[in-house]
Amino acid sequence: MLCDIARNLVEDQLQTIKALEDDLGLTIVAFSCRSLDPAREERLSALMEELGPLLQAEPAEPSEAQLGRIRETEETMGLSLVAVRA
């Protein structure tokens, strides 16, 4: 699986993420993930390791209720959402 920071989000998606951030008091980063054939995924993983981490933010420590809201939004949007410390 390859995940990168979601790009080209439509206005509705941006508003949904912003509303979630405002409601939870957390900073949210959206990732778009997709599966690749195993050989290609292995090559990309090796290249990404050489580049090092692209997002250097510590994860936030959301409550169970906050995690539930994040998971619901992930399912609705089809994105992976990560709460980070801003």
PDB file as gemmi writes it, atoms N, CA and C in Angstrom:
CRYST1    1.000    1.000    1.000  90.00  90.00  90.00 P 1                      
ATOM      1  N   MET A   1       0.839  -1.163   0.000  1.00  0.00           N  
ATOM      2  CA  MET A   1       0.000   0.000   0.000  1.00  0.00           C  
ATOM      3  C   MET A   1       0.894   1.239   0.000  1.00  0.00           C  
ATOM      4  N   LEU A   2       0.537   2.188  -0.802  1.00  0.00           N  
ATOM      5  CA  LEU A   2       1.269   3.452  -0.903  1.00  0.00           C  
ATOM      6  C   LEU A   2       0.340   4.573  -0.453  1.00  0.00           C  
ATOM      7  N   CYS A   3       0.810   5.365   0.478  1.00  0.00           N  
ATOM      8  CA  CYS A   3       0.027   6.502   0.961  1.00  0.00           C  
ATOM      9  C   CYS A   3       0.859   7.769   0.807  1.00  0.00           C  
ATOM     10  N   ASP A   4       0.208   8.824   0.349  1.00  0.00           N  
ATOM     11  CA  ASP A   4       0.857  10.129   0.312  1.00  0.00           C  
ATOM     12  C   ASP A   4      -0.166  11.184   0.705  1.00  0.00           C  
ATOM     13  N   ILE A   5       0.316  12.363   1.018  1.00  0.00           N  
ATOM     14  CA  ILE A   5      -0.585  13.437   1.427  1.00  0.00           C  
ATOM     15  C   ILE A   5      -1.569  13.690   0.293  1.00  0.00           C  
ATOM     16  N   ALA A   6      -2.847  13.709   0.658  1.00  0.00           N  
ATOM     17  CA  ALA A   6      -3.911  13.858  -0.341  1.00  0.00           C  
ATOM     18  C   ALA A   6      -3.790  15.205  -1.042  1.00  0.00           C  
ATOM     19  N   ARG A   7      -3.886  15.164  -2.344  1.00  0.00           N  
ATOM     20  CA  ARG A   7      -3.821  16.372  -3.168  1.00  0.00           C  
ATOM     21  C   ARG A   7      -5.118  16.486  -3.963  1.00  0.00           C  
ATOM     22  N   ASN A   8      -5.358  17.659  -4.469  1.00  0.00           N  
ATOM     23  CA  ASN A   8      -6.530  17.889  -5.327  1.00  0.00           C  
ATOM     24  C   ASN A   8      -7.850  17.556  -4.641  1.00  0.00           C  
ATOM     25  N   LEU A   9      -7.936  17.867  -3.353  1.00  0.00           N  
ATOM     26  CA  LEU A   9      -9.206  17.666  -2.663  1.00  0.00           C  
ATOM     27  C   LEU A   9     -10.201  18.719  -3.145  1.00  0.00           C  
ATOM     28  N   VAL A  10     -11.448  18.322  -3.255  1.00  0.00           N  
ATOM     29  CA  VAL A  10     -12.479  19.268  -3.669  1.00  0.00           C  
ATOM     30  C   VAL A  10     -12.905  20.094  -2.458  1.00  0.00           C  
ATOM     31  N   GLU A  11     -13.586  21.180  -2.716  1.00  0.00           N  
ATOM     32  CA  GLU A  11     -13.965  22.111  -1.662  1.00  0.00           C  
ATOM     33  C   GLU A  11     -14.763  21.429  -0.549  1.00  0.00           C  
ATOM     34  N   ASP A  12     -15.680  20.539  -0.913  1.00  0.00           N  
ATOM     35  CA  ASP A  12     -16.478  19.833   0.101  1.00  0.00           C  
ATOM     36  C   ASP A  12     -15.596  19.011   1.041  1.00  0.00           C  
ATOM     37  N   GLN A  13     -14.587  18.352   0.488  1.00  0.00           N  
ATOM     38  CA  GLN A  13     -13.671  17.558   1.308  1.00  0.00           C  
ATOM     39  C   GLN A  13     -12.875  18.450   2.253  1.00  0.00           C  
ATOM     40  N   LEU A  14     -12.395  19.576   1.733  1.00  0.00           N  
ATOM     41  CA  LEU A  14     -11.637  20.504   2.569  1.00  0.00           C  
ATOM     42  C   LEU A  14     -12.506  21.051   3.699  1.00  0.00           C  
ATOM     43  N   GLN A  15     -13.741  21.383   3.394  1.00  0.00           N  
ATOM     44  CA  GLN A  15     -14.648  21.895   4.412  1.00  0.00           C  
ATOM     45  C   GLN A  15     -14.951  20.835   5.472  1.00  0.00           C  
ATOM     46  N   THR A  16     -15.096  19.587   5.043  1.00  0.00           N  
ATOM     47  CA  THR A  16     -15.352  18.496   5.987  1.00  0.00           C  
ATOM     48  C   THR A  16     -14.179  18.324   6.939  1.00  0.00           C  
ATOM     49  N   ILE A  17     -12.962  18.349   6.413  1.00  0.00           N  
ATOM     50  CA  ILE A  17     -11.767  18.202   7.251  1.00  0.00           C  
ATOM     51  C   ILE A  17     -11.634  19.392   8.190  1.00  0.00           C  
ATOM     52  N   LYS A  18     -11.861  20.591   7.693  1.00  0.00           N  
ATOM     53  CA  LYS A  18     -11.767  21.803   8.524  1.00  0.00           C  
ATOM     54  C   LYS A  18     -12.811  21.760   9.642  1.00  0.00           C  
ATOM     55  N   ALA A  19     -14.039  21.340   9.330  1.00  0.00           N  
ATOM     56  CA  ALA A  19     -15.089  21.247  10.346  1.00  0.00           C  
ATOM     57  C   ALA A  19     -14.710  20.212  11.404  1.00  0.00           C  
ATOM     58  N   LEU A  20     -14.129  19.087  10.985  1.00  0.00           N  
ATOM     59  CA  LEU A  20     -13.684  18.065  11.929  1.00  0.00           C  
ATOM     60  C   LEU A  20     -12.595  18.622  12.841  1.00  0.00           C  
ATOM     61  N   GLU A  21     -11.640  19.332  12.262  1.00  0.00           N  
ATOM     62  CA  GLU A  21     -10.580  19.957  13.063  1.00  0.00           C  
ATOM     63  C   GLU A  21     -11.174  20.913  14.094  1.00  0.00           C  
ATOM     64  N   ASP A  22     -12.095  21.753  13.656  1.00  0.00           N  
ATOM     65  CA  ASP A  22     -12.713  22.733  14.558  1.00  0.00           C  
ATOM     66  C   ASP A  22     -13.492  22.038  15.669  1.00  0.00           C  
ATOM     67  N   ASP A  23     -14.254  21.003  15.320  1.00  0.00           N  
ATOM     68  CA  ASP A  23     -15.060  20.284  16.310  1.00  0.00           C  
ATOM     69  C   ASP A  23     -14.196  19.551  17.339  1.00  0.00           C  
ATOM     70  N   LEU A  24     -13.097  18.950  16.881  1.00  0.00           N  
ATOM     71  CA  LEU A  24     -12.267  18.125  17.760  1.00  0.00           C  
ATOM     72  C   LEU A  24     -11.137  18.897  18.416  1.00  0.00           C  
ATOM     73  N   GLY A  25     -10.799  20.068  17.874  1.00  0.00           N  
ATOM     74  CA  GLY A  25      -9.659  20.818  18.403  1.00  0.00           C  
ATOM     75  C   GLY A  25      -8.329  20.157  18.067  1.00  0.00           C  
ATOM     76  N   LEU A  26      -8.283  19.433  16.952  1.00  0.00           N  
ATOM     77  CA  LEU A  26      -7.078  18.728  16.514  1.00  0.00           C  
ATOM     78  C   LEU A  26      -6.701  19.166  15.101  1.00  0.00           C  
ATOM     79  N   THR A  27      -5.439  19.014  14.761  1.00  0.00           N  
ATOM     80  CA  THR A  27      -4.991  19.226  13.391  1.00  0.00           C  
ATOM     81  C   THR A  27      -5.033  17.888  12.678  1.00  0.00           C  
ATOM     82  N   ILE A  28      -5.650  17.856  11.496  1.00  0.00           N  
ATOM     83  CA  ILE A  28      -5.832  16.612  10.750  1.00  0.00           C  
ATOM     84  C   ILE A  28      -5.061  16.691   9.431  1.00  0.00           C  
ATOM     85  N   VAL A  29      -4.322  15.625   9.127  1.00  0.00           N  
ATOM     86  CA  VAL A  29      -3.635  15.495   7.845  1.00  0.00           C  
ATOM     87  C   VAL A  29      -4.322  14.370   7.082  1.00  0.00           C  
ATOM     88  N   ALA A  30      -4.663  14.620   5.820  1.00  0.00           N  
ATOM     89  CA  ALA A  30      -5.352  13.632   4.993  1.00  0.00           C  
ATOM     90  C   ALA A  30      -4.363  12.938   4.069  1.00  0.00           C  
ATOM     91  N   PHE A  31      -4.472  11.613   4.017  1.00  0.00           N  
ATOM     92  CA  PHE A  31      -3.632  10.809   3.143  1.00  0.00           C  
ATOM     93  C   PHE A  31      -4.518  10.025   2.183  1.00  0.00           C  
ATOM     94  N   SER A  32      -4.026   9.892   0.966  1.00  0.00           N  
ATOM     95  CA  SER A  32      -4.681   9.072  -0.045  1.00  0.00           C  
ATOM     96  C   SER A  32      -3.843   7.805  -0.183  1.00  0.00           C  
ATOM     97  N   CYS A  33      -4.483   6.653  -0.050  1.00  0.00           N  
ATOM     98  CA  CYS A  33      -3.756   5.385  -0.098  1.00  0.00           C  
ATOM     99  C   CYS A  33      -4.277   4.518  -1.238  1.00  0.00           C  
ATOM    100  N   ARG A  34      -3.391   3.714  -1.798  1.00  0.00           N  
ATOM    101  CA  ARG A  34      -3.793   2.800  -2.861  1.00  0.00           C  
ATOM    102  C   ARG A  34      -2.865   1.584  -2.845  1.00  0.00           C  
ATOM    103  N   SER A  35      -3.408   0.483  -3.300  1.00  0.00           N  
ATOM    104  CA  SER A  35      -2.632  -0.746  -3.384  1.00  0.00           C  
ATOM    105  C   SER A  35      -1.901  -0.793  -4.720  1.00  0.00           C  
ATOM    106  N   LEU A  36      -0.734  -1.386  -4.703  1.00  0.00           N  
ATOM    107  CA  LEU A  36       0.063  -1.568  -5.914  1.00  0.00           C  
ATOM    108  C   LEU A  36       0.410  -3.039  -6.040  1.00  0.00           C  
ATOM    109  N   ASP A  37       0.848  -3.422  -7.225  1.00  0.00           N  
ATOM    110  CA  ASP A  37       1.313  -4.799  -7.333  1.00  0.00           C  
ATOM    111  C   ASP A  37       2.550  -4.937  -6.436  1.00  0.00           C  
ATOM    112  N   PRO A  38       2.772  -6.103  -5.853  1.00  0.00           N  
ATOM    113  CA  PRO A  38       3.829  -6.277  -4.850  1.00  0.00           C  
ATOM    114  C   PRO A  38       5.226  -5.833  -5.302  1.00  0.00           C  
ATOM    115  N   ALA A  39       5.611  -6.110  -6.536  1.00  0.00           N  
ATOM    116  CA  ALA A  39       6.956  -5.731  -7.001  1.00  0.00           C  
ATOM    117  C   ALA A  39       7.091  -4.213  -7.050  1.00  0.00           C  
ATOM    118  N   ARG A  40       6.093  -3.549  -7.559  1.00  0.00           N  
ATOM    119  CA  ARG A  40       6.149  -2.087  -7.649  1.00  0.00           C  
ATOM    120  C   ARG A  40       6.116  -1.466  -6.252  1.00  0.00           C  
ATOM    121  N   GLU A  41       5.314  -2.013  -5.364  1.00  0.00           N  
ATOM    122  CA  GLU A  41       5.235  -1.494  -4.010  1.00  0.00           C  
ATOM    123  C   GLU A  41       6.576  -1.622  -3.294  1.00  0.00           C  
ATOM    124  N   GLU A  42       7.255  -2.732  -3.518  1.00  0.00           N  
ATOM    125  CA  GLU A  42       8.569  -2.948  -2.904  1.00  0.00           C  
ATOM    126  C   GLU A  42       9.578  -1.906  -3.385  1.00  0.00           C  
ATOM    127  N   ARG A  43       9.586  -1.629  -4.686  1.00  0.00           N  
ATOM    128  CA  ARG A  43      10.509  -0.616  -5.233  1.00  0.00           C  
ATOM    129  C   ARG A  43      10.197   0.770  -4.669  1.00  0.00           C  
ATOM    130  N   LEU A  44       8.912   1.121  -4.610  1.00  0.00           N  
ATOM    131  CA  LEU A  44       8.530   2.428  -4.085  1.00  0.00           C  
ATOM    132  C   LEU A  44       8.861   2.557  -2.604  1.00  0.00           C  
ATOM    133  N   SER A  45       8.676   1.498  -1.847  1.00  0.00           N  
ATOM    134  CA  SER A  45       9.019   1.524  -0.425  1.00  0.00           C  
ATOM    135  C   SER A  45      10.505   1.785  -0.233  1.00  0.00           C  
ATOM    136  N   ALA A  46      11.334   1.154  -1.047  1.00  0.00           N  
ATOM    137  CA  ALA A  46      12.779   1.356  -0.956  1.00  0.00           C  
ATOM    138  C   ALA A  46      13.144   2.797  -1.290  1.00  0.00           C  
ATOM    139  N   LEU A  47      12.524   3.345  -2.331  1.00  0.00           N  
ATOM    140  CA  LEU A  47      12.787   4.738  -2.694  1.00  0.00           C  
ATOM    141  C   LEU A  47      12.351   5.703  -1.598  1.00  0.00           C  
ATOM    142  N   MET A  48      11.205   5.441  -0.998  1.00  0.00           N  
ATOM    143  CA  MET A  48      10.702   6.317   0.054  1.00  0.00           C  
ATOM    144  C   MET A  48      11.603   6.272   1.290  1.00  0.00           C  
ATOM    145  N   GLU A  49      12.161   5.099   1.597  1.00  0.00           N  
ATOM    146  CA  GLU A  49      13.087   4.992   2.723  1.00  0.00           C  
ATOM    147  C   GLU A  49      14.320   5.860   2.487  1.00  0.00           C  
ATOM    148  N   GLU A  50      14.803   5.907   1.252  1.00  0.00           N  
ATOM    149  CA  GLU A  50      15.957   6.730   0.920  1.00  0.00           C  
ATOM    150  C   GLU A  50      15.644   8.214   1.103  1.00  0.00           C  
ATOM    151  N   LEU A  51      14.411   8.599   0.789  1.00  0.00           N  
ATOM    152  CA  LEU A  51      14.016  10.002   0.920  1.00  0.00           C  
ATOM    153  C   LEU A  51      13.849  10.426   2.372  1.00  0.00           C  
ATOM    154  N   GLY A  52      13.543   9.493   3.235  1.00  0.00           N  
ATOM    155  CA  GLY A  52      13.298   9.820   4.632  1.00  0.00           C  
ATOM    156  C   GLY A  52      11.863  10.268   4.830  1.00  0.00           C  
ATOM    157  N   PRO A  53      11.508  10.550   6.063  1.00  0.00           N  
ATOM    158  CA  PRO A  53      10.116  10.930   6.338  1.00  0.00           C  
ATOM    159  C   PRO A  53       9.775  12.278   5.719  1.00  0.00           C  
ATOM    160  N   LEU A  54       8.590  12.340   5.096  1.00  0.00           N  
ATOM    161  CA  LEU A  54       8.155  13.574   4.464  1.00  0.00           C  
ATOM    162  C   LEU A  54       7.320  14.420   5.405  1.00  0.00           C  
ATOM    163  N   LEU A  55       6.588  13.788   6.304  1.00  0.00           N  
ATOM    164  CA  LEU A  55       5.775  14.505   7.274  1.00  0.00           C  
ATOM    165  C   LEU A  55       6.404  14.293   8.636  1.00  0.00           C  
ATOM    166  N   GLN A  56       6.924  15.357   9.200  1.00  0.00           N  
ATOM    167  CA  GLN A  56       7.576  15.228  10.492  1.00  0.00           C  
ATOM    168  C   GLN A  56       6.734  15.953  11.534  1.00  0.00           C  
ATOM    169  N   ALA A  57       5.689  15.291  11.944  1.00  0.00           N  
ATOM    170  CA  ALA A  57       4.797  15.822  12.965  1.00  0.00           C  
ATOM    171  C   ALA A  57       4.487  14.694  13.929  1.00  0.00           C  
ATOM    172  N   GLU A  58       4.464  15.031  15.198  1.00  0.00           N  
ATOM    173  CA  GLU A  58       4.132  14.014  16.190  1.00  0.00           C  
ATOM    174  C   GLU A  58       2.642  13.760  16.175  1.00  0.00           C  
ATOM    175  N   PRO A  59       2.258  12.510  16.362  1.00  0.00           N  
ATOM    176  CA  PRO A  59       0.822  12.220  16.398  1.00  0.00           C  
ATOM    177  C   PRO A  59       0.192  12.836  17.635  1.00  0.00           C  
ATOM    178  N   ALA A  60      -1.045  13.251  17.492  1.00  0.00           N  
ATOM    179  CA  ALA A  60      -1.813  13.730  18.629  1.00  0.00           C  
ATOM    180  C   ALA A  60      -2.302  12.517  19.411  1.00  0.00           C  
ATOM    181  N   GLU A  61      -2.855  12.750  20.572  1.00  0.00           N  
ATOM    182  CA  GLU A  61      -3.401  11.665  21.377  1.00  0.00           C  
ATOM    183  C   GLU A  61      -4.901  11.892  21.553  1.00  0.00           C  
ATOM    184  N   PRO A  62      -5.665  11.608  20.488  1.00  0.00           N  
ATOM    185  CA  PRO A  62      -7.107  11.837  20.570  1.00  0.00           C  
ATOM    186  C   PRO A  62      -7.784  10.857  21.517  1.00  0.00           C  
ATOM    187  N   SER A  63      -8.900  11.291  22.069  1.00  0.00           N  
ATOM    188  CA  SER A  63      -9.704  10.421  22.929  1.00  0.00           C  
ATOM    189  C   SER A  63     -10.408   9.373  22.070  1.00  0.00           C  
ATOM    190  N   GLU A  64     -11.028   8.408  22.721  1.00  0.00           N  
ATOM    191  CA  GLU A  64     -11.773   7.379  21.990  1.00  0.00           C  
ATOM    192  C   GLU A  64     -12.908   8.001  21.186  1.00  0.00           C  
ATOM    193  N   ALA A  65     -13.571   8.989  21.777  1.00  0.00           N  
ATOM    194  CA  ALA A  65     -14.668   9.666  21.069  1.00  0.00           C  
ATOM    195  C   ALA A  65     -14.140  10.397  19.834  1.00  0.00           C  
ATOM    196  N   GLN A  66     -12.994  11.072  19.977  1.00  0.00           N  
ATOM    197  CA  GLN A  66     -12.396  11.768  18.833  1.00  0.00           C  
ATOM    198  C   GLN A  66     -11.978  10.773  17.760  1.00  0.00           C  
ATOM    199  N   LEU A  67     -11.390   9.649  18.160  1.00  0.00           N  
ATOM    200  CA  LEU A  67     -10.998   8.619  17.191  1.00  0.00           C  
ATOM    201  C   LEU A  67     -12.212   8.089  16.441  1.00  0.00           C  
ATOM    202  N   GLY A  68     -13.312   7.916  17.135  1.00  0.00           N  
ATOM    203  CA  GLY A  68     -14.522   7.455  16.484  1.00  0.00           C  
ATOM    204  C   GLY A  68     -14.987   8.417  15.409  1.00  0.00           C  
ATOM    205  N   ARG A  69     -14.944   9.705  15.707  1.00  0.00           N  
ATOM    206  CA  ARG A  69     -15.339  10.719  14.716  1.00  0.00           C  
ATOM    207  C   ARG A  69     -14.386  10.715  13.528  1.00  0.00           C  
ATOM    208  N   ILE A  70     -13.096  10.557  13.794  1.00  0.00           N  
ATOM    209  CA  ILE A  70     -12.102  10.522  12.711  1.00  0.00           C  
ATOM    210  C   ILE A  70     -12.355   9.305  11.828  1.00  0.00           C  
ATOM    211  N   ARG A  71     -12.601   8.153  12.436  1.00  0.00           N  
ATOM    212  CA  ARG A  71     -12.858   6.928  11.661  1.00  0.00           C  
ATOM    213  C   ARG A  71     -14.107   7.061  10.797  1.00  0.00           C  
ATOM    214  N   GLU A  72     -15.164   7.637  11.353  1.00  0.00           N  
ATOM    215  CA  GLU A  72     -16.394   7.846  10.576  1.00  0.00           C  
ATOM    216  C   GLU A  72     -16.119   8.715   9.354  1.00  0.00           C  
ATOM    217  N   THR A  73     -15.354   9.777   9.555  1.00  0.00           N  
ATOM    218  CA  THR A  73     -15.044  10.684   8.457  1.00  0.00           C  
ATOM    219  C   THR A  73     -14.165  10.006   7.425  1.00  0.00           C  
ATOM    220  N   GLU A  74     -13.205   9.190   7.865  1.00  0.00           N  
ATOM    221  CA  GLU A  74     -12.368   8.431   6.932  1.00  0.00           C  
ATOM    222  C   GLU A  74     -13.223   7.562   6.023  1.00  0.00           C  
ATOM    223  N   GLU A  75     -14.151   6.838   6.621  1.00  0.00           N  
ATOM    224  CA  GLU A  75     -14.999   5.938   5.840  1.00  0.00           C  
ATOM    225  C   GLU A  75     -15.845   6.705   4.832  1.00  0.00           C  
ATOM    226  N   THR A  76     -16.377   7.833   5.251  1.00  0.00           N  
ATOM    227  CA  THR A  76     -17.209   8.641   4.374  1.00  0.00           C  
ATOM    228  C   THR A  76     -16.409   9.227   3.213  1.00  0.00           C  
ATOM    229  N   MET A  77     -15.192   9.691   3.510  1.00  0.00           N  
ATOM    230  CA  MET A  77     -14.386  10.379   2.502  1.00  0.00           C  
ATOM    231  C   MET A  77     -13.504   9.449   1.681  1.00  0.00           C  
ATOM    232  N   GLY A  78     -13.230   8.243   2.179  1.00  0.00           N  
ATOM    233  CA  GLY A  78     -12.323   7.340   1.472  1.00  0.00           C  
ATOM    234  C   GLY A  78     -10.875   7.777   1.565  1.00  0.00           C  
ATOM    235  N   LEU A  79     -10.524   8.458   2.660  1.00  0.00           N  
ATOM    236  CA  LEU A  79      -9.161   8.913   2.901  1.00  0.00           C  
ATOM    237  C   LEU A  79      -8.701   8.380   4.248  1.00  0.00           C  
ATOM    238  N   SER A  80      -7.401   8.383   4.472  1.00  0.00           N  
ATOM    239  CA  SER A  80      -6.856   8.087   5.792  1.00  0.00           C  
ATOM    240  C   SER A  80      -6.545   9.420   6.463  1.00  0.00           C  
ATOM    241  N   LEU A  81      -7.074   9.612   7.650  1.00  0.00           N  
ATOM    242  CA  LEU A  81      -6.889  10.867   8.375  1.00  0.00           C  
ATOM    243  C   LEU A  81      -6.042  10.618   9.610  1.00  0.00           C  
ATOM    244  N   VAL A  82      -5.075  11.495   9.844  1.00  0.00           N  
ATOM    245  CA  VAL A  82      -4.175  11.367  10.982  1.00  0.00           C  
ATOM    246  C   VAL A  82      -4.210  12.665  11.771  1.00  0.00           C  
ATOM    247  N   ALA A  83      -4.440  12.541  13.073  1.00  0.00           N  
ATOM    248  CA  ALA A  83      -4.407  13.709  13.953  1.00  0.00           C  
ATOM    249  C   ALA A  83      -2.966  13.930  14.411  1.00  0.00           C  
ATOM    250  N   VAL A  84      -2.469  15.152  14.238  1.00  0.00           N  
ATOM    251  CA  VAL A  84      -1.089  15.469  14.600  1.00  0.00           C  
ATOM    252  C   VAL A  84      -1.065  16.664  15.554  1.00  0.00           C  
ATOM    253  N   ARG A  85       0.047  16.800  16.248  1.00  0.00           N  
ATOM    254  CA  ARG A  85       0.243  17.961  17.110  1.00  0.00           C  
ATOM    255  C   ARG A  85       0.710  19.120  16.239  1.00  0.00           C  
ATOM    256  N   ALA A  86       0.025  20.211  16.352  1.00  0.00           N  
ATOM    257  CA  ALA A  86       0.375  21.378  15.534  1.00  0.00           C  
ATOM    258  C   ALA A  86       1.301  22.301  16.272  1.00  0.00           C  
TER     259      ALA A  86                                                      
END                                                                             
